[in-house]
Amino acid sequence: MSDQPDPDDSETLGDLLERVEENLPSLLGHMYRGEMDRANTWRGRLDQTTNWAVTIMAALLTFVFTSPDNPHYLLLIGMVTVEVFHVVDTRRYLTYDVWRSRVRLLEEDVFAAAVDPDSGIEHADWQRELGKDLRRPALKTPLPEAFARRLRRIYLPLLLVLLAAWIARITVFASDSGPLAAAAIVGIPGAVVIGAVAVCFLAAIFVAYRPRDRQAMGELYERDKQGEWKE
């Protein structure tokens, strides 16, 4: 059998590519709606994760302060649970950011250019970049940066609420034995518990607010000097 391509196949492929090029504006419109739907779906999943964390927090706070006999360490368990939701939320945020970035690319380089053609386009190679990302989708935000961002914006404030409730529980609502005795957990002295909680929150604050070079790219932040869409 000959390895030479069939002329009819080449003509058919050429006709197909020509039709695709002619219908590209319509295809991009359908793609925009699809990517917007994906972004909205994953945004809803992010909200669900946060809602579950807030619901569990409310239940724990209500139960712990209902009676002085209810153990204070349930609030510590709540902190661990909120952090588990934070990890899940970070993974969902990474996926959401993939679709969000495609939506913004189409808005910046297709729709904005159509509305205001005199200003040109944001990225000269947007078609090549979009084609590469469609063939091999890539995360736009590094995991540590996404983790710190979600911690700073959502989960650190939730953890601080639980911390304030726990401090009130072992001080204001504790017995006359003092905070150290009230903070003790079976077999673990109160000073050790308080020290561990303090270390964990100092580490969380450091992770959330540690100065770092921003690697993620979004419409609310300045892009790099080359104008690349993504790393």
N, CA, C and O of each residue as an XYZ file, in Angstrom:
924
protein
N       0.834     -1.208      0.000
C       0.000      0.000      0.000
C       0.861      1.248      0.000
O       1.916      1.273      0.635
N       0.430      2.271     -0.697
C       1.203      3.502     -0.792
C       0.992      4.361      0.446
O      -0.110      4.442      0.988
N       2.084      5.009      0.885
C       2.008      5.899      2.044
C       1.638      7.322      1.668
O       1.478      8.176      2.539
N       1.501      7.582      0.356
C       1.170      8.930     -0.091
C      -0.269      9.260      0.258
O      -1.139      8.400      0.116
N      -0.553     10.483      0.712
C      -1.926     10.859      1.045
C      -2.813     10.883     -0.183
O      -2.370     11.245     -1.273
N      -4.039     10.504     -0.009
C      -5.023     10.517     -1.082
C      -5.389     11.960     -1.404
O      -5.750     12.712     -0.499
N      -5.308     12.363     -2.661
C      -5.668     13.757     -3.011
C      -7.075     14.119     -2.580
O      -7.337     15.251     -2.174
N      -7.986     13.147     -2.671
C      -9.360     13.445     -2.263
C      -9.424     13.760     -0.780
O     -10.170     14.643     -0.355
N      -8.613     13.011      0.030
C      -8.599     13.286      1.460
C      -8.047     14.674      1.747
O      -8.554     15.378      2.620
N      -7.000     15.073      1.008
C      -6.424     16.405      1.211
C      -7.431     17.492      0.866
O      -7.540     18.496      1.569
N      -8.157     17.287     -0.210
C      -9.170     18.267     -0.580
C     -10.277     18.316      0.457
O     -10.769     19.390      0.804
N     -10.662     17.153      0.948
C     -11.714     17.128      1.969
C     -11.256     17.845      3.229
O     -12.022     18.605      3.820
N     -10.010     17.613      3.649
C      -9.488     18.284      4.831
C      -9.398     19.789      4.602
O      -9.710     20.578      5.494
N      -8.970     20.184      3.404
C      -8.903     21.606      3.107
C     -10.269     22.265      3.140
O     -10.426     23.373      3.653
N     -11.253     21.574      2.589
C     -12.604     22.124      2.626
C     -13.100     22.250      4.060
O     -13.756     23.228      4.419
N     -12.779     21.245      4.878
C     -13.210     21.287      6.275
C     -12.581     22.472      7.001
O     -13.273     23.197      7.715
N     -11.279     22.675      6.825
C     -10.609     23.794      7.469
C     -11.156     25.131      6.989
O     -11.267     26.081      7.764
N     -11.494     25.197      5.715
C     -12.062     26.439      5.183
C     -13.416     26.726      5.812
O     -13.720     27.868      6.155
N     -14.231     25.679      5.960
C     -15.549     25.884      6.579
C     -15.410     26.295      8.044
O     -16.155     27.138      8.543
N     -14.435     25.678      8.722
C     -14.210     26.043     10.118
C     -13.798     27.505     10.228
O     -14.280     28.223     11.104
N     -12.912     27.947      9.348
C     -12.472     29.351      9.374
C     -13.615     30.302      9.080
O     -13.715     31.367      9.690
N     -14.482     29.922      8.145
C     -15.611     30.782      7.821
C     -16.577     30.900      8.995
O     -17.158     31.961      9.223
N     -16.744     29.820      9.728
C     -17.705     29.804     10.835
C     -17.050     30.067     12.190
O     -17.672     29.837     13.227
N     -15.791     30.550     12.196
C     -15.086     30.760     13.449
C     -15.808     31.719     14.393
O     -15.896     31.418     15.583
N     -16.332     32.862     13.927
C     -17.047     33.744     14.877
C     -18.203     33.043     15.572
O     -18.399     33.214     16.775
N     -18.972     32.253     14.824
C     -20.081     31.533     15.441
C     -19.581     30.479     16.418
O     -20.154     30.300     17.493
N     -18.503     29.777     16.041
C     -17.941     28.761     16.925
C     -17.427     29.374     18.224
O     -17.596     28.799     19.299
N     -16.796     30.549     18.118
C     -16.304     31.210     19.318
C     -17.447     31.635     20.236
O     -17.313     31.598     21.459
N     -18.567     32.038     19.645
C     -19.729     32.388     20.465
C     -20.251     31.191     21.237
O     -20.567     31.300     22.422
N     -20.342     30.044     20.568
C     -20.778     28.824     21.256
C     -19.764     28.412     22.315
O     -20.135     27.962     23.399
N     -18.491     28.568     21.995
C     -17.454     28.221     22.962
C     -17.541     29.118     24.194
O     -17.390     28.648     25.322
N     -17.784     30.402     23.977
C     -17.883     31.331     25.107
C     -19.012     30.924     26.042
O     -18.847     30.932     27.262
N     -20.159     30.566     25.473
C     -21.277     30.146     26.317
C     -20.936     28.872     27.078
O     -21.286     28.731     28.250
N     -20.248     27.936     26.405
C     -19.874     26.702     27.083
C     -18.884     26.934     28.217
O     -19.033     26.372     29.303
N     -17.871     27.764     27.964
C     -16.883     28.030     28.999
C     -17.496     28.828     30.153
O     -17.137     28.621     31.312
N     -18.420     29.737     29.836
C     -19.099     30.475     30.885
C     -19.928     29.539     31.770
O     -19.975     29.705     32.989
N     -20.577     28.556     31.145
C     -21.355     27.595     31.920
C     -20.443     26.771     32.825
O     -20.783     26.513     33.980
N     -19.292     26.359     32.310
C     -18.339     25.622     33.138
C     -17.870     26.461     34.315
O     -17.825     25.981     35.448
N     -17.521     27.714     34.048
C     -17.049     28.588     35.121
C     -18.133     28.786     36.182
O     -17.839     28.758     37.377
N     -19.373     28.983     35.759
C     -20.460     29.163     36.715
C     -20.699     27.896     37.532
O     -20.996     27.971     38.724
N     -20.569     26.732     36.891
C     -20.764     25.469     37.602
C     -19.725     25.298     38.696
O     -20.060     24.932     39.823
N     -18.463     25.560     38.369
C     -17.421     25.402     39.375
C     -17.472     26.510     40.415
O     -17.071     26.303     41.560
N     -17.957     27.678     40.032
C     -18.145     28.735     41.022
C     -19.205     28.307     42.028
O     -19.072     28.569     43.223
N     -20.256     27.648     41.546
C     -21.273     27.134     42.456
C     -20.717     26.089     43.408
O     -21.123     26.025     44.569
N     -19.792     25.272     42.926
C     -19.172     24.279     43.797
C     -18.317     24.943     44.869
O     -18.270     24.476     46.006
N     -17.643     26.030     44.510
C     -16.896     26.777     45.513
C     -17.824     27.303     46.606
O     -17.513     27.207     47.794
N     -18.950     27.852     46.202
C     -19.902     28.380     47.181
C     -20.459     27.276     48.064
O     -20.688     27.492     49.254
N     -20.680     26.093     47.498
C     -21.174     24.977     48.300
C     -20.183     24.589     49.384
O     -20.578     24.299     50.513
N     -18.897     24.583     49.047
C     -17.874     24.237     50.036
C     -17.879     25.243     51.183
O     -17.837     24.856     52.351
N     -17.930     26.514     50.857
C     -17.963     27.539     51.898
C     -19.231     27.441     52.734
O     -19.185     27.600     53.954
N     -20.356     27.181     52.091
C     -21.620     27.063     52.828
C     -21.582     25.911     53.824
O     -22.072     26.042     54.946
N     -21.002     24.781     53.419
C     -20.888     23.654     54.335
C     -20.008     24.010     55.524
O     -20.328     23.655     56.658
N     -18.907     24.706     55.278
C     -18.022     25.104     56.373
C     -18.749     26.025     57.355
O     -18.632     25.855     58.568
N     -19.494     26.994     56.835
C     -20.227     27.922     57.696
C     -21.325     27.193     58.460
O     -21.556     27.491     59.632
N     -22.001     26.250     57.826
C     -23.062     25.500     58.492
C     -22.515     24.685     59.661
O     -23.103     24.673     60.743
N     -21.400     24.013     59.444
C     -20.795     23.224     60.517
C     -20.321     24.129     61.647
O     -20.470     23.791     62.821
N     -19.752     25.274     61.294
C     -19.340     26.236     62.319
C     -20.517     26.677     63.175
O     -20.423     26.707     64.402
N     -21.624     27.020     62.529
C     -22.803     27.484     63.269
C     -23.332     26.397     64.205
O     -23.718     26.672     65.341
N     -23.341     25.163     63.710
C     -23.824     24.057     64.549
C     -22.920     23.852     65.758
O     -23.411     23.656     66.870
N     -21.606     23.893     65.557
C     -20.673     23.706     66.665
C     -20.763     24.837     67.679
O     -20.770     24.591     68.885
N     -20.832     26.071     67.201
C     -20.930     27.204     68.118
C     -22.204     27.126     68.956
O     -22.188     27.388     70.159
N     -23.286     26.769     68.314
C     -24.556     26.656     69.041
C     -24.481     25.579     70.107
O     -24.930     25.780     71.235
N     -23.911     24.431     69.747
C     -23.854     23.308     70.688
C     -22.902     23.595     71.842
O     -23.237     23.325     72.996
N     -21.721     24.137     71.552
C     -20.713     24.333     72.592
C     -21.181     25.343     73.634
O     -20.913     25.183     74.825
N     -21.879     26.380     73.187
C     -22.297     27.416     74.128
C     -23.692     27.172     74.701
O     -24.214     27.997     75.451
N     -24.282     26.057     74.351
C     -25.601     25.739     74.920
C     -25.487     25.392     76.389
O     -26.343     25.763     77.193
N     -24.420     24.672     76.740
C     -24.238     24.240     78.123
C     -22.771     24.323     78.483
O     -21.918     24.020     77.648
N     -22.444     24.736     79.729
C     -21.032     24.801     80.138
C     -20.387     23.426     80.225
O     -19.163     23.321     80.298
N     -21.184     22.385     80.219
C     -20.628     21.030     80.287
C     -20.197     20.498     78.926
O     -19.504     19.483     78.851
N     -20.594     21.164     77.862
C     -20.187     20.709     76.529
C     -18.704     21.019     76.322
O     -18.259     22.128     76.622
N     -17.937     20.057     75.814
C     -16.472     20.229     75.739
C     -16.042     21.318     74.762
O     -16.599     21.466     73.675
N     -15.043     22.065     75.182
C     -14.527     23.159     74.351
C     -13.766     22.643     73.144
O     -13.681     23.330     72.126
N     -13.212     21.438     73.243
C     -12.371     20.948     72.143
C     -13.166     20.645     70.879
O     -12.578     20.380     69.830
N     -14.489     20.681     70.963
C     -15.280     20.559     69.743
C     -15.000     21.729     68.790
O     -15.063     21.580     67.570
N     -14.692     22.881     69.364
C     -14.322     24.024     68.521
C     -12.991     23.780     67.820
O     -12.801     24.217     66.685
N     -12.073     23.091     68.479
C     -10.803     22.739     67.841
C     -11.032     21.738     66.711
O     -10.403     21.816     65.655
N     -11.936     20.805     66.951
C     -12.299     19.869     65.883
C     -12.935     20.628     64.725
O     -12.719     20.297     63.559
N     -13.723     21.654     65.059
C     -14.320     22.482     64.011
C     -13.265     23.191     63.186
O     -13.425     23.335     61.974
N     -12.186     23.639     63.821
C     -11.101     24.287     63.076
C     -10.468     23.315     62.079
O     -10.187     23.676     60.936
N     -10.250     22.082     62.527
C      -9.682     21.076     61.625
C     -10.637     20.801     60.472
O     -10.207     20.644     59.329
N     -11.933     20.743     60.769
C     -12.925     20.489     59.726
C     -12.961     21.629     58.706
O     -13.044     21.386     57.502
N     -12.899     22.853     59.181
C     -12.880     24.007     58.275
C     -11.646     23.959     57.385
O     -11.715     24.300     56.204
N     -10.525     23.539     57.945
C      -9.303     23.448     57.140
C      -9.413     22.350     56.081
O      -8.860     22.484     54.990
N     -10.119     21.274     56.395
C     -10.361     20.246     55.385
C     -11.180     20.814     54.232
O     -10.888     20.551     53.065
N     -12.200     21.590     54.561
C     -12.980     22.252     53.517
C     -12.110     23.230     52.723
O     -12.305     23.408     51.520
N     -11.162     23.854     53.394
C     -10.248     24.769     52.706
C      -9.438     24.033     51.644
O      -9.252     24.543     50.539
N      -8.960     22.844     51.973
C      -8.195     22.059     50.999
C      -9.077     21.689     49.805
O      -8.653     21.812     48.656
N     -10.301     21.237     50.079
C     -11.228     20.895     48.996
C     -11.529     22.123     48.149
O     -11.570     22.048     46.921
N     -11.740     23.252     48.814
C     -12.048     24.494     48.123
C     -10.898     24.911     47.209
O     -11.132     25.394     46.101
N      -9.662     24.728     47.663
C      -8.497     25.098     46.848
C      -8.447     24.284     45.566
O      -8.185     24.833     44.495
N      -8.692     22.990     45.660
C      -8.680     22.145     44.473
C      -9.781     22.559     43.498
O      -9.563     22.578     42.286
N     -10.939     22.884     44.012
C     -12.029     23.329     43.144
C     -11.713     24.687     42.529
O     -12.075     24.943     41.380
N     -11.050     25.550     43.269
C     -10.696     26.864     42.753
C      -9.728     26.747     41.586
O      -9.840     27.494     40.614
N      -8.780     25.821     41.667
C      -7.825     25.625     40.576
C      -8.539     25.245     39.289
O      -8.190     25.733     38.214
N      -9.542     24.374     39.395
C     -10.297     23.971     38.212
C     -11.169     25.115     37.703
O     -11.242     25.356     36.498
N     -11.826     25.818     38.617
C     -12.644     26.970     38.224
C     -11.819     27.995     37.476
O     -12.301     28.592     36.514
N     -10.567     28.214     37.906
C      -9.734     29.241     37.296
C      -9.360     28.898     35.858
O      -9.085     29.799     35.065
N      -9.344     27.604     35.505
C      -9.063     27.210     34.123
C     -10.140     27.755     33.192
O      -9.840     28.369     32.169
N     -11.401     27.521     33.560
C     -12.514     27.968     32.701
C     -12.666     29.479     32.764
O     -12.969     30.112     31.753
N     -12.459     30.066     33.942
C     -12.565     31.523     34.068
C     -11.564     32.228     33.170
O     -11.890     33.233     32.538
N     -10.343     31.702     33.112
C      -9.315     32.348     32.306
C      -9.646     32.276     30.818
O      -9.337     33.206     30.073
N     -10.272     31.184     30.375
C     -10.676     31.099     28.968
C     -11.768     32.114     28.658
O     -11.760     32.742     27.600
N     -12.698     32.270     29.578
C     -13.760     33.255     29.386
C     -13.160     34.655     29.258
O     -13.558     35.426     28.384
N     -12.208     34.982     30.124
C     -11.593     36.301     30.074
C     -10.772     36.489     28.804
O     -10.726     37.588     28.251
N     -10.123     35.422     28.337
C      -9.347     35.532     27.105
C     -10.256     35.879     25.932
O      -9.920     36.742     25.121
N     -11.397     35.217     25.838
C     -12.347     35.504     24.764
C     -12.906     36.915     24.900
O     -13.079     37.613     23.901
N     -13.188     37.336     26.119
C     -13.723     38.685     26.317
C     -12.692     39.752     25.943
O     -13.035     40.754     25.316
N     -11.439     39.538     26.325
C     -10.401     40.543     26.080
C     -10.002     40.617     24.609
O      -9.828     41.706     24.062
N      -9.856     39.448     23.966
C      -9.251     39.422     22.637
C     -10.243     39.232     21.493
O      -9.871     39.387     20.330
N     -11.491     38.901     21.795
C     -12.496     38.738     20.739
C     -13.568     39.810     20.874
O     -13.739     40.636     19.977
N     -14.280     39.801     21.973
C     -15.410     40.703     22.125
C     -14.965     42.154     22.329
O     -15.562     43.073     21.766
N     -13.918     42.359     23.133
C     -13.426     43.731     23.327
C     -12.885     44.306     22.023
O     -13.088     45.481     21.718
N     -12.184     43.452     21.247
C     -11.655     43.921     19.960
C     -12.772     44.202     18.969
O     -12.649     45.099     18.135
N     -13.865     43.442     19.050
C     -14.992     43.689     18.155
C     -15.714     44.984     18.516
O     -16.161     45.720     17.636
N     -15.824     45.256     19.805
C     -16.504     46.471     20.257
C     -15.626     47.702     20.049
O     -16.115     48.762     19.660
N     -14.323     47.555     20.312
C     -13.398     48.685     20.224
C     -12.178     48.268     19.401
O     -11.103     48.063     19.966
N     -12.318     48.140     18.088
C     -11.205     47.648     17.262
C     -10.003     48.582     17.226
O      -8.888     48.134     16.957
N     -10.203     49.869     17.492
C      -9.091     50.810     17.436
C      -8.052     50.553     18.525
O      -6.889     50.924     18.372
N      -8.461     49.926     19.612
C      -7.528     49.664     20.719
C      -6.736     48.389     20.532
O      -5.858     48.084     21.340
N      -7.028     47.634     19.480
C      -6.288     46.407     19.231
C      -6.685     45.292     20.170
O      -7.757     45.326     20.774
N      -5.807     44.293     20.291
C      -6.065     43.141     21.154
C      -5.020     43.090     22.258
O      -3.939     43.668     22.138
N      -5.360     42.392     23.330
C      -4.480     42.311     24.485
C      -3.296     41.385     24.237
O      -2.175     41.686     24.646
N      -3.541     40.260     23.570
C      -2.498     39.249     23.386
C      -2.406     38.916     21.901
O      -3.372     38.448     21.297
N      -1.244     39.159     21.326
C      -1.075     38.953     19.887
C      -1.239     37.497     19.488
O      -1.714     37.208     18.390
N      -0.856     36.576     20.360
C      -0.909     35.143     20.043
C      -2.059     34.448     20.753
O      -1.927     33.292     21.156
N      -3.185     35.135     20.914
C      -4.266     34.553     21.697
C      -4.832     33.294     21.055
O      -5.235     32.375     21.768
N      -4.873     33.227     19.718
C      -5.406     32.032     19.078
C      -4.500     30.829     19.322
O      -4.981     29.731     19.602
N      -3.197     31.039     19.215
C      -2.264     29.943     19.469
C      -2.345     29.497     20.924
O      -2.345     28.298     21.204
N      -2.414     30.462     21.863
C      -2.487     30.117     23.277
C      -3.780     29.382     23.601
O      -3.780     28.416     24.364
N      -4.882     29.845     23.015
C      -6.154     29.183     23.261
C      -6.159     27.780     22.677
O      -6.674     26.849     23.296
N      -5.583     27.621     21.477
C      -5.499     26.300     20.871
C      -4.681     25.339     21.707
O      -5.061     24.179     21.868
N      -3.544     25.813     22.250
C      -2.718     24.973     23.112
C      -3.481     24.561     24.357
O      -3.394     23.414     24.795
N      -4.229     25.496     24.928
C      -4.945     25.187     26.160
C      -6.132     24.261     25.907
O      -6.497     23.474     26.781
N      -6.734     24.344     24.733
C      -7.820     23.427     24.407
C      -7.292     22.015     24.205
O      -7.952     21.042     24.569
N      -6.097     21.905     23.623
C      -5.514     20.580     23.421
C      -5.016     19.987     24.741
O      -5.214     18.802     25.012
N      -4.379     20.809     25.544
C      -3.837     20.352     26.827
C      -4.154     21.392     27.893
O      -3.343     22.285     28.140
N      -5.315     21.295     28.529
C      -5.683     22.274     29.559
C      -4.626     22.334     30.659
O      -4.117     21.306     31.106
N      -4.309     23.545     31.081
C      -3.273     23.755     32.091
C      -3.814     24.646     33.200
O      -4.610     25.553     32.957
N      -3.365     24.371     34.430
C      -3.725     25.214     35.553
C      -3.045     26.566     35.413
O      -1.882     26.646     35.016
N      -3.770     27.620     35.737
C      -3.247     28.977     35.587
C      -2.664     29.520     36.889
O      -1.948     30.521     36.874
N      -2.963     28.875     38.007
C      -2.517     29.350     39.306
C      -1.775     28.231     40.024
O      -2.305     27.124     40.113
N      -0.583     28.469     40.535
C       0.115     27.442     41.316
C      -0.662     27.077     42.573
O      -1.359     27.912     43.150
N      -0.536     25.826     42.991
C      -1.274     25.346     44.155
C      -0.993     26.159     45.418
O      -1.946     26.535     46.101
N       0.270     26.452     45.768
C       0.497     27.247     46.994
C      -0.161     28.627     46.952
O      -0.659     29.113     47.967
N      -0.162     29.255     45.774
C      -0.777     30.574     45.653
C      -2.289     30.491     45.788
O      -2.904     31.334     46.441
N      -2.889     29.483     45.174
C      -4.330     29.307     45.309
C      -4.705     28.995     46.755
O      -5.704     29.503     47.263
N      -3.905     28.159     47.420
C      -4.165     27.816     48.817
C      -4.124     29.055     49.693
O      -5.009     29.264     50.523
N      -3.087     29.889     49.510
C      -2.965     31.100     50.315
C      -4.073     32.100     50.003
O      -4.564     32.780     50.903
N      -4.464     32.193     48.754
C      -5.505     33.145     48.370
C      -6.843     32.792     48.997
O      -7.527     33.659     49.541
N      -7.217     31.522     48.923
C      -8.495     31.115     49.517
C      -8.447     31.209     51.041
O      -9.455     31.522     51.676
N      -7.281     30.941     51.629
C      -7.138     31.081     53.076
C      -7.314     32.536     53.492
O      -8.016     32.826     54.461
N      -6.687     33.441     52.770
C      -6.734     34.861     53.126
C      -8.134     35.437     52.944
O      -8.594     36.227     53.768
N      -8.801     35.048     51.881
C     -10.080     35.677     51.551
C     -11.267     35.053     52.268
O     -12.226     35.754     52.593
N     -11.222     33.744     52.522
C     -12.403     33.052     53.026
C     -12.143     32.359     54.362
O     -12.839     32.625     55.342
N     -11.163     31.488     54.406
C     -11.084     30.527     55.510
C     -10.351     31.053     56.733
O     -10.645     30.608     57.842
N      -9.418     31.972     56.585
C      -8.799     32.544     57.770
C      -9.801     33.335     58.610
O      -9.784     33.196     59.833
N     -10.673     34.156     58.022
C     -11.703     34.804     58.850
C     -12.611     33.805     59.571
O     -12.991     34.034     60.720
N     -12.961     32.698     58.905
C     -13.786     31.685     59.568
C     -13.034     31.055     60.739
O     -13.604     30.836     61.807
N     -11.759     30.768     60.529
C     -10.954     30.187     61.602
C     -10.796     31.165     62.761
O     -10.770     30.752     63.920
N     -10.691     32.451     62.459
C     -10.562     33.446     63.526
C     -11.836     33.548     64.354
O     -11.778     33.811     65.555
N     -12.979     33.342     63.722
C     -14.241     33.316     64.473
C     -14.233     32.149     65.450
O     -14.605     32.305     66.613
N     -13.808     30.980     64.981
C     -13.733     29.818     65.872
C     -12.698     30.039     66.971
O     -12.901     29.617     68.109
N     -11.589     30.700     66.633
C     -10.572     30.982     67.654
C     -11.126     31.904     68.730
O     -10.915     31.667     69.919
N     -11.840     32.963     68.318
C     -12.422     33.884     69.297
C     -13.436     33.153     70.180
O     -13.498     33.386     71.387
N     -14.227     32.269     69.570
C     -15.206     31.509     70.354
C     -14.499     30.576     71.334
O     -14.944     30.427     72.472
N     -13.409     29.950     70.908
C     -12.680     29.023     71.782
C     -12.041     29.771     72.953
O     -12.064     29.289     74.085
N     -11.469     30.954     72.678
C     -10.871     31.749     73.756
C     -11.945     32.160     74.760
O     -11.728     32.093     75.970
N     -13.103     32.586     74.255
C     -14.201     32.946     75.158
C     -14.667     31.744     75.966
O     -15.036     31.865     77.134
N     -14.642     30.582     75.322
C     -15.121     29.364     76.007
C     -14.215     28.959     77.157
O     -14.704     28.464     78.172
N     -12.896     29.156     77.026
C     -11.974     28.731     78.087
C     -11.659     29.859     79.063
O     -10.913     29.660     80.022
N     -12.219     31.036     78.826
C     -11.994     32.148     79.757
C     -13.307     32.610     80.384
O     -13.566     32.351     81.559
N     -14.117     33.281     79.608
C     -15.349     33.864     80.145
C     -16.311     32.784     80.617
O     -16.925     32.912     81.676
N     -16.443     31.707     79.822
C     -17.438     30.684     80.128
C     -16.839     29.477     80.839
O     -17.499     28.446     80.966
N     -15.596     29.591     81.302
C     -14.965     28.479     82.004
C     -15.219     28.595     83.504
O     -15.753     29.594     83.986
N     -14.825     27.551     84.230
C     -14.978     27.572     85.679
C     -13.887     28.447     86.294
O     -13.110     29.081     85.580
N     -13.839     28.473     87.621
C     -12.873     29.310     88.318
C     -11.465     28.723     88.311
O     -10.561     29.292     88.922
N     -11.261     27.589     87.628
C      -9.950     26.942     87.626
C      -8.937     27.677     86.766
O      -7.739     27.423     86.890
N      -9.380     28.587     85.891
C      -8.465     29.346     85.065
C      -8.381     28.812     83.649
O      -8.744     27.663     83.400
N      -7.902     29.637     82.705
C      -7.846     29.238     81.298
C      -6.961     28.030     81.039
O      -7.304     27.190     80.206
N      -5.835     27.919     81.728
C      -4.940     26.795     81.476
C      -5.614     25.468     81.815
O      -5.527     24.504     81.054
N      -6.268     25.430     82.932
C      -6.965     24.202     83.311
C      -8.157     23.948     82.410
O      -8.447     22.805     82.057
N      -8.854     25.027     82.035
C     -10.031     24.858     81.180
C      -9.646     24.398     79.783
O     -10.418     23.692     79.134
N      -8.459     24.786     79.303
C      -8.035     24.424     77.950
C      -7.522     23.000     77.842
O      -7.331     22.490     76.738
N      -7.300     22.363     78.965
C      -6.742     21.011     78.944
C      -7.711     20.025     78.296
O      -8.927     20.102     78.470
N      -7.133     19.111     77.555
C      -7.874     17.995     76.976
C      -7.360     16.731     77.647
O      -6.217     16.702     78.103
N      -8.159     15.710     77.716
C      -7.804     14.496     78.441
C      -6.387     14.047     78.082
O      -6.104     13.679     76.941
N      -5.503     14.087     79.084
C      -4.127     13.657     78.879
C      -3.216     14.727     78.321
O      -2.007     14.503     78.257
N      -3.724     15.879     77.913
C      -2.909     16.944     77.319
C      -3.073     18.195     78.181
O      -4.193     18.682     78.333
N      -1.990     18.728     78.750
C      -2.098     19.935     79.586
C      -2.621     21.130     78.789
O      -2.454     21.207     77.572
N      -3.251     22.048     79.496
C      -3.808     23.221     78.842
C      -2.766     24.085     78.174
O      -3.018     24.650     77.110
N      -1.573     24.199     78.794
C      -0.521     25.014     78.201
C      -0.080     24.462     76.853
O       0.211     25.232     75.937
N      -0.028     23.138     76.717
C       0.350     22.516     75.450
C      -0.712     22.783     74.394
O      -0.392     23.087     73.244
N      -1.985     22.667     74.790
C      -3.084     22.911     73.847
C      -3.055     24.350     73.356
O      -3.157     24.604     72.156
N      -2.916     25.289     74.281
C      -2.887     26.702     73.900
C      -1.680     26.990     73.016
O      -1.801     27.726     72.037
N      -0.532     26.431     73.335
C       0.658     26.629     72.522
C       0.494     26.073     71.117
O       0.914     26.700     70.145
N      -0.120     24.892     71.005
C      -0.327     24.285     69.686
C      -1.278     25.126     68.846
O      -1.044     25.324     67.653
N      -2.353     25.623     69.461
C      -3.303     26.465     68.731
C      -2.625     27.752     68.270
O      -2.829     28.196     67.140
N      -1.821     28.346     69.146
C      -1.123     29.588     68.783
C      -0.167     29.364     67.616
O      -0.105     30.180     66.696
N       0.579     28.259     67.654
C       1.510     27.964     66.563
C       0.761     27.755     65.255
O       1.186     28.255     64.214
N      -0.338     27.030     65.294
C      -1.109     26.773     64.074
C      -1.637     28.059     63.462
O      -1.607     28.217     62.241
N      -2.120     28.982     64.288
C      -2.667     30.228     63.740
C      -1.570     31.164     63.252
O      -1.756     31.872     62.262
N      -0.444     31.174     63.925
C       0.673     31.972     63.416
C       1.138     31.439     62.064
O       1.470     32.214     61.167
N       1.162     30.118     61.922
C       1.545     29.530     60.634
C       0.524     29.878     59.560
O       0.895     30.182     58.426
N      -0.776     29.837     59.913
C      -1.817     30.168     58.936
C      -1.711     31.618     58.480
O      -1.860     31.914     57.294
N      -1.453     32.521     59.425
C      -1.308     33.942     59.074
C      -0.084     34.152     58.200
O      -0.113     34.955     57.268
N       0.991     33.434     58.496
C       2.205     33.548     57.686
C       1.956     33.072     56.256
O       2.375     33.721     55.297
N       1.267     31.928     56.119
C       0.973     31.396     54.785
C       0.071     32.354     54.014
O       0.264     32.567     52.817
N      -0.919     32.933     54.705
C      -1.892     33.787     54.025
C      -1.294     35.109     53.575
O      -1.647     35.622     52.513
N      -0.387     35.666     54.378
C       0.095     37.018     54.095
C       1.586     37.076     53.786
O       2.155     38.166     53.729
N       2.226     35.943     53.589
C       3.653     35.957     53.255
C       3.856     36.639     51.912
O       3.187     36.287     50.940
N       4.770     37.612     51.833
C       5.036     38.261     50.540
C       5.549     37.241     49.526
O       6.441     36.448     49.829
N       4.984     37.268     48.331
C       5.413     36.352     47.288
C       5.186     37.018     45.937
O       4.328     37.888     45.793
N       5.960     36.600     44.968
C       5.752     37.075     43.608
C       4.529     36.398     43.026
O       4.442     35.171     42.976
N       3.592     37.212     42.591
C       2.360     36.660     42.038
C       2.653     35.974     40.709
O       3.246     36.570     39.809
N       2.230     34.711     40.594
C       2.407     33.955     39.366
C       1.105     33.795     38.592
O       1.113     33.693     37.366
N      -0.009     33.775     39.312
C      -1.292     33.681     38.630
C      -1.573     34.977     37.891
O      -1.056     36.039     38.240
N      -2.404     34.867     36.863
C      -2.730     36.033     36.055
C      -4.241     36.168     35.964
O      -4.937     35.199     35.662
N      -4.742     37.353     36.222
C      -6.167     37.584     36.159
C      -6.452     39.000     35.735
O      -5.548     39.834     35.678
N      -7.718     39.279     35.434
C      -8.054     40.574     34.879
C      -7.924     41.699     35.895
O      -7.883     42.866     35.504
N      -7.858     41.391     37.177
C      -7.760     42.432     38.180
C      -6.315     42.740     38.557
O      -6.066     43.573     39.428
N      -5.364     42.076     37.909
C      -3.971     42.252     38.261
C      -3.154     42.558     37.020
O      -3.551     42.225     35.904
N      -2.024     43.187     37.222
C      -1.160     43.546     36.106
C      -0.509     42.298     35.537
O      -0.011     41.454     36.281
N      -0.515     42.185     34.229
C       0.096     41.034     33.594
C       1.602     41.244     33.473
O       2.121     42.327     33.747
N       2.283     40.190     33.061
C       3.723     40.294     32.930
C       4.086     41.170     31.736
O       3.219     41.566     30.957
N       5.365     41.465     31.602
C       5.810     42.442     30.615
C       5.629     41.942     29.183
O       5.453     42.746     28.268
N       5.670     40.628     28.977
C       5.495     40.105     27.627
C       4.035     40.013     27.210
O       3.744     39.767     26.040
N       3.115     40.206     28.144
C       1.711     40.115     27.811
C       1.245     38.694     27.603
O       0.227     38.477     26.946
N       1.965     37.703     28.148
C       1.566     36.317     27.970
C       0.262     36.075     28.724
O      -0.014     36.683     29.758
N      -0.527     35.159     28.160
C      -1.811     34.861     28.780
C      -1.629     34.009     30.028
O      -2.308     34.226     31.032
N      -0.726     33.051     29.975
C      -0.496     32.155     31.113
C       0.946     31.670     31.049
O       1.637     31.810     30.041
N       1.370     31.088     32.180
C       2.725     30.533     32.227
C       2.809     29.315     31.314
O       3.868     28.695     31.207
